[in-house]
Amino acid sequence: MEYIVALDDLRHFGKAAKRCHVSQPTLSVQVGLVEKSLGVTLFERTQTSVVTTPVGVDLARGARLALAAVDDAVGATMNDAQSLGGLIRMATAPTFGPYFLPRFLPGIHRSFPSLKIYIREDRPTTIEAAVLDGMLDCGLGPAPEKAGLTFRSIGNEKLYLGVSADHRLAGRQAVAIGDLRGERLLALGSGHRLLENVRHLVTAADAALIDDYEGTSLDSIRQMVSIGMGCSLFPELYARAEFRVDDDVKLLPISNWNERRDVGFYWRENSGRQRHYEKLAAEAMTVAESLNLR
């Protein structure tokens, strides 16, 4: 299973063998034996590439889940008090993790000094799929939408409207939904939950979503807002970290729109390491309370 997953990931026999710490002939022979015993072709081989067949994709997905289940079982037997299973592969949304993790990770390291946490940033929809497929252990960020995931909320963030310093609303202390009628709103691209928040605001305010551009980061959205290309929503922790009073973008609460974004940890349902992730969520709740996100 490890050979098949590695070959599906890397599409190269030599690189897959190196990852699995075996020789290339050993890996090639073993994969060939699996194909022969199943009577199917898992990988199409050419002189320049390796392509996973549709049946190979299905088997690799199942292998990832099986390997993740084994990892869960092994991790669950380790000394929880010292390591929470020893290793956690976690991904976080770039709109939340960079502004929460610096407050969260130091405390986790003090409580569980033997725990290793590998972290990557990605779009929430991509993280959810990777957790479900067993490529990741858990995710941190906005509440997931995919079925098959357990979610533990740690808090929720306010959402602020950002407008340019010379915008007609920039001098207000707050705005109402009615003030945004006809305004053009910028948003992050597909796969980001903030896109859904912006869409909800567009519908509620009879505003317009700028759909000929998809932002790649909140920083790029902020720069476009600063030069009057439109308005946008910014979550609370990002706003606290990145905005200053004299910035070219002014942040305004929306007085009669109460939408916030629920954030927390999520993992595969029925995971054998659920108590590890519950512990992480409990620790994160304490941090969220100190940040007034509860």
BATORVO-342403 format. One record per atom (N, C-alpha, C, O): residue in three letters; y, x, z. Coordinates in steps of 0.1 Angstrom, whole numbers, plus 2048, in hexadecimal, padded with zeros to 3 digits. Layout:
ALAYXZ;...
% end
This chain:
MET7F4808800;MET800800800;MET80D809800;MET8168067F9;GLU80C813808;GLU81881C808;GLU81A8237FA;GLU8268247F6;TYR80F8267F4;TYR81182D7E6;TYR8178237DD;TYR8208267D5;ILE8128167DD;ILE81780C7D4;ILE8268097D6;ILE82E8087CD;VAL82A8087E3;VAL8388057E7;VAL8418117E2;VAL84B80F7DC;ALA83C81D7E5;ALA8448297E1;ALA84682A7D2;ALA85182D7CD;LEU83B8277CA;LEU83C8287BC;LEU84581C7B6;LEU84C81F7AD;ASP8448117BC;ASP84D8067B8;ASP85C8097BB;ASP8658067B3;ASP85E80F7C6;ASP86C8137CA;ASP87281E7C1;ASP87D81D7BC;LEU86A8287BE;LEU86F8347B8;LEU86C8357A9;LEU87383C7A2;ARG86282E7A4;ARG85F82D796;ARG85C83C791;ARG85F83F785;HIS856844799;HIS853852795;HIS84785779E;HIS8488567AA;PHE83C85B797;PHE83185F79F;PHE83386B7A8;PHE82F86C7B3;GLY83B8757A3;GLY83E8817AB;GLY84687E7B7;GLY8438837C2;LYS8508767B5;LYS8598727C0;LYS8528697CA;LYS85386B7D6;ALA8498607C5;ALA8418587CF;ALA8388607D7;ALA83685E7E3;ALA83186A7D0;ALA8288727D7;ALA82F87A7E2;ALA82987C7ED;LYS83B87F7DF;LYS8428877E8;LYS84687F7F5;LYS845883800;ARG84A8727F2;ARG84D8697FD;ARG841867806;ARG842866812;CYS835866800;CYS829863807;CYS82286F80D;CYS81886E813;HIS82887B80A;HIS82288880F;HIS81488A80A;HIS80B88F811;VAL8128877FD;VAL80588A7F6;VAL8088907E9;VAL8138907E4;SER7FE8957E2;SER80089B7D5;SER8018907CB;SER7FC8857CD;GLN8078937C0;GLN8098897B5;GLN7FB8847B0;GLN7F98787AE;PRO7F188D7AD;PRO7E48887A9;PRO7DE87F7B3;PRO7D88757AF;THR7DF8827C0;THR7D98797CA;THR7DF86B7C9;THR7D78617C9;LEU7EC86A7C8;LEU7F385D7C7;LEU7EF8567BB;LEU7EC84A7BB;SER7EF85D7B0;SER7EB8577A3;SER7DD8517A2;SER7DB84679E;VAL7D48597A8;VAL7C68557A8;VAL7C48487B1;VAL7BD83F7AD;GLN7CB8487BD;GLN7C983D7C6;GLN7CF8307C0;GLN7C98257C1;VAL7DB8317BA;VAL7E18267B3;VAL7D88217A8;VAL7D68157A6;GLY7D282A7A0;GLY7C9826796;GLY7BC81F79B;GLY7B8816795;LEU7B78237A7;LEU7AC81D7AD;LEU7AF80F7B1;LEU7A78057AF;VAL7BB80D7B6;VAL7BF7FF7BA;VAL7C07F67AE;VAL7BB7EB7AE;GLU7C67FB7A3;GLU7C77F3796;GLU7B97F0791;GLU7B67E578D;LYS7B07FA792;LYS7A27F778D;LYS79B7ED795;LYS7947E4790;SER79C7EE7A2;SER7957E57AB;SER79B7D67AA;SER7937CD7AC;LEU7A77D57A7;LEU7AE7C87A5;LEU7AC7C3797;LEU7AE7B7795;GLY7AA7CC78E;GLY7A97C8780;GLY7B77C477A;GLY7B77BC771;VAL7C17CB77E;VAL7CF7C8779;VAL7D67D5777;VAL7D27E077D;THR7E17D5770;THR7EA7E076E;THR7F67DE777;THR7FE7D4775;LEU7F87E7781;LEU8037E578A;LEU8107ED785;LEU81B7E8787;PHE80D7F877E;PHE818800779;PHE81680476A;PHE80B809767;GLU820802762;GLU81F807754;GLU825815754;GLU830817758;ARG81D81E74E;ARG82082C74E;ARG824830740;ARG81D82D737;THR82F83773F;THR83383E732;THR83684C736;THR835851741;GLN83985472B;GLN83C86272E;GLN849864735;GLN84C86E73B;THR85285A735;THR85F85B73B;THR862852747;THR86C85474E;SER859848749;SER85C83E754;SER850838759;SER845838753;VAL852831764;VAL84882876A;VAL84E81B76D;VAL85981A773;VAL848810768;VAL84D803769;VAL8437FA770;VAL8377FA76D;THR8487F377B;THR83F7EA782;THR83D7DD77B;THR8467D7777;THR8307DA779;THR82D7CD772;THR8307C177B;THR8327C3787;PRO8317B5776;PRO8347A977F;PRO8297A878A;PRO82D7A5796;VAL81C7AA787;VAL8127A9792;VAL8147B579C;VAL8117B47A7;GLY8197C0797;GLY81C7CC79F;GLY8277C97A9;GLY8277CD7B4;VAL8327C27A4;VAL83D7BE7AC;VAL8387B57B7;VAL83C7B77C3;ASP8307AB7B4;ASP82A7A27BF;ASP8227AA7C9;ASP8247A87D5;LEU81A7B37C4;LEU8117BB7CE;LEU81A7C47D6;LEU8187C57E2;ALA8247CA7D0;ALA82D7D37D8;ALA8347CB7E3;ALA8367D07EE;ARG8397BF7DF;ARG8407B77E9;ARG8367B47F5;ARG83A7B5801;GLY82A7B07F2;GLY8207AD7FC;GLY81D7B9805;GLY81B7B9811;ALA81C7C57FE;ALA8197D2805;ALA8257D580F;ALA8227D981A;ARG8317D380A;ARG83C7D5814;ARG83B7CD820;ARG83D7D182B;LEU8387C081E;LEU8377B782A;LEU82C7BB833;LEU82D7BB83F;ALA8207BF82D;ALA8157C4835;ALA8187D083D;ALA8157D1848;LEU81F7DA836;LEU8237E683D;LEU82D7E3848;LEU82D7E9853;ALA8367DA845;ALA8407D6850;ALA8397D085B;ALA83D7D2867;ALA82F7C8859;ALA8277C1864;ALA8207CC86C;ALA8207CB878;VAL81B7D6865;VAL8147E186D;VAL81E7E9875;VAL81C7EC881;ASP82A7EB86F;ASP8357F2877;ASP8397EA883;ASP83B7F088E;ASP83A7DD881;ASP83D7D488C;ASP8337D5897;ASP8377D68A3;ALA8267D5893;ALA81C7D589E;ALA81C7E28A5;ALA81A7E28B1;VAL81E7ED89E;VAL81E7FA8A4;VAL82A7FB8AD;VAL8298008B9;GLY8367F78A8;GLY8427F88B0;GLY8427F08BC;GLY8477F38C7;ALA83B7E48BB;ALA83A7DB8C7;ALA8327E18D2;ALA8347DD8DE;THR8297EB8CF;THR8217F08DA;THR8287FD8E0;THR8238028EA;MET8338018DB;MET83A80D8E0;MET8428098ED;MET8437FD8F0;ASN8468138F4;ASN84E811900;ASN85B80B8FD;ASN8658128FA;ASP85C7FD8FF;ASP8697F68FC;ASP8747FB905;ASP8807FC900;ALA8717FE911;ALA87C80291A;ALA88380F916;ALA88E81191A;GLN87C81790E;GLN88282490A;GLN8878248FC;GLN89182B8F9;SER88181D8F3;SER88381F8E5;SER8858128DC;SER8888148D1;LEU8828068E1;LEU8827FA8D9;LEU87A7FC8CC;LEU87E7F78C2;GLY86F8028CE;GLY8668048C2;GLY8688118BB;GLY8618158B2;GLY8728198BF;GLY8748268B9;GLY87D8278AD;GLY8858318AC;LEU87C81E8A4;LEU88481E897;LEU887810892;LEU87E807892;ILE89380E88E;ILE897801889;ILE89F80487C;ILE8A980C87C;ARG89B7FE871;ARG8A27FF864;ARG8AB7F2863;ARG8A67E7861;MET8B87F4864;MET8C17E9865;MET8CC7EB85A;MET8D07F6856;ALA8D07DF854;ALA8DB7DF84B;ALA8E57D6850;ALA8E37CC857;THR8F27D884C;THR8FD7D0850;THR9077CD845;THR9087D583C;ALA90E7C2846;ALA9187BF83C;ALA9247C883E;ALA9287CB849;PRO9297CD833;PRO9347D6833;PRO9417D0839;PRO94B7D783C;THR9417C3839;THR94D7BC83E;THR94C7BA84E;THR9567B5854;PHE9417BE854;PHE9407BC862;PHE93B7C9869;PHE9417CD873;GLY9307CF864;GLY92A7DA86B;GLY9337E686E;GLY9337EA87A;PRO93B7EB865;PRO9437F6868;PRO94D7F4873;PRO9527FE879;TYR9507E8876;TYR95A7E4880;TYR9547E088E;TYR95B7DF898;PHE9477DE88D;PHE93F7DA899;PHE9377E589F;PHE9367E78AB;LEU9307EC896;LEU9267F689A;LEU92C8018A3;LEU9258068AC;PRO9388068A0;PRO93E8108A9;PRO93F80C8B7;PRO93F8158C0;ARG9407FF8BA;ARG9407FA8C8;ARG9327F78CD;ARG9307F78D9;PHE9297F58C4;PHE91C7F18C8;PHE9127FC8CA;PHE90A7FD8D3;LEU9128068C0;LEU9078108C0;LEU90881A8CC;LEU8FD81E8D1;PRO91481E8D1;PRO9138278DC;PRO90C8228E8;PRO9058298EF;GLY90E8158EB;GLY90780F8F6;GLY8F880E8F4;GLY8F08108FD;ILE8F480B8E8;ILE8E680A8E5;ILE8E08188E6;ILE8D48198EB;HIS8E78228E2;HIS8E18308E3;HIS8E08348F2;HIS8D683B8F5;ARG8E98308FA;ARG8E8833908;ARG8DC82C90F;ARG8D5831917;SER8DA81F90B;SER8CF817911;SER8C281B90B;SER8B881B912;PHE8C181F8FE;PHE8B48238F8;PHE8B68308F0;PHE8B78308E4;PRO8B783B8F7;PRO8BA8488F1;PRO8AF84C8E7;PRO8B28548DE;SER8A38478E7;SER89984B8DE;SER8998428D1;SER8918458C8;LEU8A08388D1;LEU8A082F8C6;LEU8A88358BA;LEU8B38398BC;LYS8A28348AE;LYS8A98398A2;LYS8AC82C89A;LYS8A3824897;ILE8B982B896;ILE8BD82088E;ILE8C2825880;ILE8CC82C880;TYR8BB821876;TYR8C0825868;TYR8C8819863;TYR8C380E863;ILE8D481C85F;ILE8DE81285B;ILE8E281384C;ILE8E581E848;ARG8E2808846;ARG8E8808838;ARG8F17FC837;ARG8F07F283E;GLU8FB7FD82E;GLU9047F182B;GLU9017EB81E;GLU8FD7F2814;ASP9017DE81E;ASP8FE7D7811;ASP9037C9812;ASP9087C481C;ARG9037C2807;ARG9077B4806;ARG8FD7AC80F;ARG8F17AF80F;PRO9017A2816;PRO8F879A81E;PRO8EC794817;PRO8E179481C;THR8EE78F80B;THR8E3789804;THR8D8794801;THR8CC791801;THR8DC7A07FE;THR8D37AB7FB;THR8CC7AF808;THR8C07B2807;ILE8D37AF813;ILE8CD7B3820;ILE8C27A8823;ILE8B77AC827;GLU8C579C822;GLU8BC791825;GLU8AF79281D;GLU8A4791823;ALA8B0795810;ALA8A4797808;ALA89C7A380C;ALA8907A280C;ALA8A37AE810;ALA89C7BA814;ALA8957B8822;ALA88A7BD824;VAL89B7B082B;VAL8947AD837;VAL8887A5835;VAL87D7A783B;LEU88979B82D;LEU87E79282A;LEU872799823;LEU867796825;ASP8767A381A;ASP86C7AB813;ASP8667B681C;ASP85C7BD817;GLY86B7B8828;GLY8667C3830;GLY86C7D182E;GLY8677DB834;MET8767D2825;MET87C7DE822;MET8867E282E;MET8897EE830;LEU88A7D8835;LEU8937DA841;LEU88D7D384C;LEU8867C984A;ASP8917D7858;ASP88C7D0864;ASP8957C5868;ASP8907BA86C;CYS8A27C7867;CYS8AB7BC86C;CYS8B97BE865;CYS8BC7C985F;GLY8C17B4865;GLY8CE7B4860;GLY8D97B186A;GLY8D67AA874;LEU8E57B5868;LEU8F07B2871;LEU8FC7AD869;LEU9007B5860;GLY9017A286C;GLY90C79D864;GLY90D78E865;GLY90878786E;PRO91378885A;PRO91477985A;PRO90777285A;PRO8FD778856;ALA90776685F;ALA8FA75E860;ALA8F375E852;ALA8FA75A849;PRO8E6760852;PRO8DF760845;PRO8DD752840;PRO8DD748847;GLU8DB751833;GLU8D874482D;GLU8C9743828;GLU8C4737826;LYS8C274E827;LYS8B474D822;LYS8AB74882C;LYS8AD74B838;ALA8A1740828;ALA89773C831;ALA88E747835;ALA88C75182E;GLY887746841;GLY87E750845;GLY88375B84E;GLY87D764851;LEU890759852;LEU89776385B;LEU89B75C868;LEU89F751868;THR899763873;THR89E75F880;THR8AC765882;THR8AE771881;PHE8B575D886;PHE8C3761888;PHE8C775F897;PHE8C575589D;ARG8CD76A89D;ARG8D37698AA;ARG8E276C8A9;ARG8E67778A7;SER8E97628AC;SER8F87648AB;SER8FD76C8B7;SER8F876B8C2;ILE9067758B4;ILE90C77D8BF;ILE91B7798C1;ILE92177D8CB;GLY9207728B8;GLY92E76E8B9;GLY9337688AC;GLY92C7678A2;ASN9407668AB;ASN94676189E;ASN95476789D;ASN95B7698A6;GLU958769890;GLU96576F88D;GLU96E765888;GLU96A75C880;LYS97B76688B;LYS98575E885;LYS988764877;LYS98576F874;LEU98D75B86E;LEU99075F861;LEU99F75D85F;LEU9A4752861;TYR9A676785A;TYR9B4767858;TYR9B8767849;TYR9B176D841;LEU9C2760846;LEU9C7760838;LEU9D176C837;LEU9DA76E83F;GLY9CE77482D;GLY9D778082A;GLY9E077C81E;GLY9DB778813;VAL9ED77F81F;VAL9F677D814;VAL9FF789813;VALA0079181D;SERA0578B807;SERA0D797806;SERA1A79580E;SERA1E78A812;ALAA217A0811;ALAA2C7A081A;ALAA38798814;ALAA4079381B;ASPA38797807;ASPA4378F800;ASPA3E7817FC;ASPA4577B7F4;HISA3377D801;HISA2E76F7FE;HISA36765805;HISA3C76880F;ARGA377597FF;ARGA3F74E805;ARGA3B74A813;ARGA4374581A;LEUA2E74D816;LEUA2A74A824;LEUA2A75582E;LEUA26753839;ALAA2E761829;ALAA2D76D832;ALAA3576C83F;ALAA31773848;GLYA3F76483F;GLYA4876484B;GLYA4375A855;GLYA48759860;ARGA38752852;ARGA3274885B;ARGA2A74F866;ARGA2675B865;GLNA29748871;GLNA2074D87C;GLNA1274887A;GLNA0874D87E;ALAA1173D872;ALAA0473786E;ALAA0672E862;ALAA1272A85F;VAL9FB72B85B;VAL9FC722850;VAL9F3716852;VAL9E971785A;ALA9F570B84B;ALA9EC70084B;ALA9E56FF83D;ALA9EA705834;ILE9DA6F783D;ILE9D36F6831;ILE9DC6F1825;ILE9DB6F681A;GLY9E56E8828;GLY9ED6E281E;GLY9F76ED818;GLY9FB6EB80C;ASP9FA6F781F;ASPA0370281A;ASP9FC70A80F;ASPA03711808;LEU9EF70980E;LEU9E8712804;LEU9E570B7F7;LEU9DE7107EF;ARG9E96FF7F6;ARG9E66F77E9;ARG9EB6FF7DD;ARG9F77037DD;GLY9E37017D4;GLY9E67087C8;GLY9E67177C9;GLY9E871E7BE;GLU9E471D7D5;GLU9E472C7D6;GLU9D77317CF;GLU9CD72B7CF;ARG9D873E7CB;ARG9CD7457C5;ARG9C774E7CF;ARG9CD7567D5;LEU9BA74C7D1;LEU9B37547DB;LEU9A975E7D5;LEU9A175B7CC;LEU9A976A7DA;LEU9A07757D6;LEU9947757DF;LEU9957707EB;ALA9887797DA;ALA97C7797E3;ALA9737857DF;ALA97478A7D4;LEU96B7897E8;LEU9607937E5;LEU95678D7DC;LEU9567807DA;GLY94E7957D5;GLY9457907CB;GLY9397897D1;GLY9387877DD;SER9307847C8;SER92477D7CD;SER91C7857D6;SER91B7917D5;GLY91577E7DF;GLY90D7857E9;GLY9147887F6;GLY90D78B800;HIS9217867F6;HIS929787803;HIS92B779809;HIS930770801;ARG929777815;ARG92B76A81C;ARG93A76781C;ARG93D75B81C;LEU94377181C;LEU95176E81C;LEU95576680F;LEU95F75F80F;LEU94E768804;LEU9517607F8;LEU94F7527FB;LEU9577497F6;GLU94574E803;GLU943740806;GLU94E73B80F;GLU95372F80D;ASN953743818;ASN95E73F821;ASN96B73C818;ASN97273281A;VAL96D74580E;VAL979743806;VAL9777367FD;VAL98172F7FC;ARG96B7347F8;ARG9697287F1;ARG96B71B7F9;ARG9717117F4;HIS96771C806;HIS96A71080E;HIS97970E810;HIS97D702810;LEU980718812;LEU98F717814;LEU995712807;LEU99E70A807;VAL9917177FB;VAL9967127EE;VAL9947037ED;VAL99D6FC7E9;THR9886FE7F1;THR9856F07F0;THR98E6E87F9;THR9936DE7F6;ALA98F6ED806;ALA9966E5810;ALA9A56E580D;ALA9AC6DB810;ALA9AB6F0807;ALA9B96F1805;ALA9BD6ED7F7;ALA9C96ED7F4;ASP9B46E97EE;ASP9B76E77E0;ASP9BE6F37DA;ASP9C86F27D2;ALA9B86FF7DD;ALA9BD70B7D8;ALA9B57107CC;ALA9AC7087C7;ALA9B771C7C7;ALA9AF7207BB;ALA9A872E7BE;ALA9AF7377C4;LEU99C72F7BB;LEU99573B7BC;LEU9967447B0;LEU99373F7A5;ILE99B7507B2;ILE99C7597A6;ILE98E75E7A3;ILE9887667A9;ASP989758798;ASP97B75B795;ASP979765789;ASP96E767785;ASP98476B785;ASP98277677B;ASP982784781;ASP98278E77A;TYR98178478E;TYR980791795;TYR97878F7A2;TYR97A7857A9;GLU96E7987A4;GLU9677977B1;GLU9697A47B8;GLU9657AF7B3;GLY96F7A47C4;GLY9727AF7CC;GLY9657B67D0;GLY95B7B07D3;THR9667C47D1;THR95A7CB7D6;THR95B7CF7E4;THR9517D37EA;SER9677CE7EA;SER9697D17F8;SER9757CA7FE;SER97E7C67F6;LEU9767C980B;LEU9827C3811;LEU98E7CB80F;LEU9997C680D;ASP98C7D880E;ASP9987E180B;ASP99E7DF7FE;ASP9AA7DE7FC;SER9957DD7F4;SER99A7DA7E6;SER9A17CD7E6;SER9AC7CB7DF;ILE99C7C37ED;ILE9A27B67ED;ILE9B07B77F4;ILE9B97B17F0;ARG9B07BE7FF;ARG9BD7C0806;ARG9C87C67FD;ARG9D37C27FE;GLN9C47D07F6;GLN9CD7D77ED;GLN9D37CD7E2;GLN9DF7CD7DF;MET9CA7C57DD;MET9CF7BB7D3;MET9D87B07D9;MET9E17AC7D3;VAL9D47AC7E5;VAL9DD7A37EC;VAL9EB7A97EE;VAL9F57A27ED;SER9EB7B67F2;SER9F87BC7F5;SERA017BC7E9;SERA0E7BD7EB;ILE9FC7BC7DD;ILEA057BC7D1;ILEA067AE7CB;ILEA0A7AD7BF;GLYA037A47D2;GLYA057967CE;GLY9FC7907C4;GLY9FF7877BD;MET9F07967C3;MET9E67907BA;MET9DF7847BF;MET9D877D7B7;GLY9E17807CB;GLY9DB7757D1;GLY9DA7767E0;GLY9DE7807E6;CYS9D476C7E6;CYS9D276C7F5;CYS9C376E7F7;CYS9BB76D7EE;SER9BF770803;SER9B1771806;SER9AE770815;SER9B876F81D;LEU9A276F819;LEU99E76E827;LEU99977B82C;LEU992783825;PHE99C77E838;PHE99878B83F;PHE99278884C;PHE998781854;PRO98678D84F;PRO97F78A85C;PRO986792868;PRO98D79C865;GLU98478D874;GLU98B79287F;GLU98A7A1882;GLU9947A8884;LEU97E7A6883;LEU97C7B4886;LEU9827BD87C;LEU9887C887F;TYR9807BA86F;TYR9877C2864;TYR9967C1866;TYR99C7CC865;ALA99B7B6869;ALA9AA7B586A;ALA9AF7BD876;ALA9B97C4874;ARG9A87BD881;ARG9AC7C588C;ARG9AC7D4889;ARG9B47DC88D;ALA9A27D8881;ALA9A07E787F;ALA9A97EC874;ALA9AE7F7874;GLU9AC7E486A;GLU9B37E885E;GLU9C17E485C;GLU9C87EA854;PHE9C67DA863;PHE9D37D5860;PHE9DD7DA86B;PHE9D97DC876;ARG9E97DD866;ARG9F47E086F;ARGA007D786D;ARGA017D0863;VALA097D7877;VALA147CD876;VALA1D7D086A;VALA227C6864;ASPA1E7DC866;ASPA277DF85B;ASPA207E084D;ASPA267E6844;ASPA147DB84D;ASPA0C7DB840;ASPA137D2836;ASPA1B7CA839;ASPA0F7D4829;ASPA147CC81E;ASPA0D7BF81E;ASPA107B6815;VALA037BD826;VAL9FB7B0827;VAL9FD7AA835;VAL9FC7B183F;LYSA0179D835;LYSA03796842;LYS9F778D844;LYS9F378683B;LEU9F278D851;LEU9E7785855;LEU9EC77885C;LEU9F4779864;LEU9E776D858;LEU9EB76085D;LEU9DF758861;LEU9D6756859;PRO9DF75286D;PRO9D4748870;PRO9D773B869;PRO9E2738866;ILE9CC734866;ILE9CD72785F;ILE9CB71C86A;ILE9C071B86F;SER9D671586D;SER9D670D879;SER9CD702879;SER9C76FE884;ASN9CB6FB86E;ASN9C26EF86E;ASN9B56F1866;ASN9B06E8860;TRP9B16FE866;TRP9A470185F;TRP99C70A869;TRP9A071586C;ASN99170486E;ASN98A70B87A;ASN97E713876;ASN97671687E;GLU97C716869;GLU97071D865;GLU97172B86A;GLU97B732869;ARG96672F870;ARG96473D875;ARG95674286F;ARG94F73A869;ARG95474F870;ARG94775386B;ARG93E758876;ARG94276087F;ASP932752877;ASP928755881;ASP92176287D;ASP91D764872;VAL92176C887;VAL91B779884;VAL91077C88E;VAL91077789A;GLY90678488B;GLY8FB787894;GLY8F078F88D;GLY8F2794882;PHE8E5790894;PHE8D979788F;PHE8CF78D889;PHE8CE78188D;TYR8C879187E;TYR8BD789879;TYR8B1792875;TYR8B379E871;TRP8A578C875;TRP899793872;TRP88F78986D;TRP89177D86D;ARG88378E868;ARG879785863;ARG87377C86E;ARG871781879;GLU87177086B;GLU86B767874;GLU85D76C878;GLU85677286F;ASN85976A884;ASN84C76E889;ASN84A77D889;ASN83E782889;SER855785889;SER853793889;SER84D797897;SER8517928A1;GLY8447A1897;GLY83F7A68A3;GLY8487AE8AC;GLY8467B18B7;ARG8547B18A6;ARG85E7B88AE;ARG86A7AF8B2;ARG8757B48B4;GLN8687A38B3;GLN8737998B6;GLN87A79D8C3;GLN88679C8C3;ARG8727A18CD;ARG8797A48DA;ARG8827B18D8;ARG88C7B28E0;HIS87F7BA8CF;HIS8887C58CD;HIS8957C08C7;HIS8A07C48CC;TYR8957B78BD;TYR8A17B28B7;TYR8A97A98C0;TYR8B57A98C0;GLU8A17A28C9;GLU8A87998D3;GLU8B07A28DC;GLU8BB79E8E0;LYS8AA7AE8E0;LYS8B17B78E9;LYS8BE7BC8E2;LYS8C87BD8E8;LEU8BD7C08D5;LEU8C97C48CE;LEU8D37B98CE;LEU8DF7BC8D0;ALA8CF7AD8CB;ALA8D97A28CB;ALA8DF7A08D8;ALA8EB79D8D9;ALA8D77A18E3;ALA8DD79F8F0;ALA8E87AA8F3;ALA8F27A78F9;GLU8E47B68F0;GLU8EE7C18F2;GLU8FB7BF8E9;GLU9067C18EE;ALA8F97BA8DD;ALA9047B78D4;ALA90D7AC8D9;ALA9197AC8D7;MET9077A28DF;MET90F7978E5;MET91879C8EF;MET9247978F0;THR9147A68F7;THR91D7AB902;THR9297B28FB;THR9347B1900;VAL9267B98F0;VAL9317C08E9;VAL93A7B68E3;VAL9467B78E3;ALA9347AB8DD;ALA93C7A18D6;ALA94579A8E0;ALA9517968DD;GLU9407988EC;GLU9487928F7;GLU95479B8FA;GLU95F7968FC;SER9527A88FB;SER95D7B18FE;SER9677B18F3;SER9737B58F5;LEU9637AD8E7;LEU96D7AD8DB;LEU97279F8D9;LEU97979C8D0;ASN96F7968E3;ASN9747888E2;ASN96F7808D5;ASN9767798CF;LEU9627838D2;LEU95C77C8C6;LEU9537718CB;LEU94D76A8C2;ARG95276F8D8;ARG9497648DC;ARG9517578DF;ARG94B74D8E4;
% end
